[in-house]
Amino acid sequence: MASASLIAFILPENFLIGAIGSTIFGIIGIILLILGYFAFDIVTPKLDVPAELTKGNVSVGIVVASLLLAIAYIVGNVLQ
């Protein structure tokens, strides 16, 4: 016989609530990631990231990628 907590976990209402919560936190995480990128762009006014990426500057691409990964890691842990 299944326990009450297992039955409560299987019910579709709880799944829907969990899916909605995950979606909301995912959207919040994406918004915070974008805000973090814009904060980086404001802090480094001499670096024109889109222009450097268009020129093919790989080092700027690595910096931006690592910045986004770091922000995503921090936001993911904060939202947990």
C-alpha positions in Angstrom: 0.0 0.0 0.0 1.4 3.4 -1.0 2.0 6.0 1.6 0.0 9.3 1.7 3.1 11.4 0.7 3.7 9.2 -2.4 0.1 9.5 -3.5 0.2 13.3 -3.0 3.3 13.4 -5.2 1.7 11.5 -8.0 -1.5 13.6 -8.2 -1.8 15.7 -11.3 -2.7 18.9 -9.3 0.7 18.8 -7.6 2.5 18.2 -10.9 0.7 21.2 -12.5 1.7 23.4 -9.5 5.3 22.2 -9.7 5.4 22.8 -13.5 4.0 26.3 -13.1 6.5 27.0 -10.3 9.4 25.8 -12.3 8.3 27.9 -15.3 8.0 31.0 -13.2 11.5 30.4 -11.6 12.9 29.7 -15.0 11.6 33.0 -16.4 12.9 34.8 -13.3 16.3 33.2 -13.8 16.5 34.2 -17.5 15.5 37.8 -16.6 18.2 37.9 -13.9 20.8 36.5 -16.4 19.9 39.3 -18.9 20.1 41.9 -16.2 23.5 40.6 -15.1 24.8 40.8 -18.7 23.5 44.4 -18.9 25.2 45.2 -15.6 28.5 43.8 -17.1 28.0 46.0 -20.1 27.5 49.1 -18.0 30.5 48.3 -15.8 32.8 48.0 -18.9 31.9 51.0 -21.0 35.1 50.8 -23.1 34.4 47.3 -24.2 31.9 47.1 -27.1 31.0 43.4 -26.9 28.8 43.1 -30.0 31.4 44.9 -32.2 34.2 42.8 -30.8 32.3 39.6 -31.4 31.5 40.7 -35.0 35.2 41.2 -35.5 35.8 37.6 -34.4 37.5 38.3 -31.1 37.4 34.9 -29.4 38.7 36.2 -26.0 35.6 38.5 -25.6 33.4 35.6 -26.5 35.1 33.4 -23.8 34.7 36.2 -21.2 31.0 36.7 -22.0 30.3 33.0 -22.0 32.1 32.6 -18.6 30.2 35.6 -17.3 26.8 34.1 -18.3 27.7 30.7 -16.9 28.7 32.3 -13.6 25.6 34.3 -13.4 23.5 31.3 -14.3 25.1 29.2 -11.6 24.6 31.9 -9.0 20.9 32.5 -10.0 20.3 28.8 -10.1 21.6 28.4 -6.5 19.7 31.4 -5.3 16.4 30.3 -6.8 16.7 26.8 -5.4 
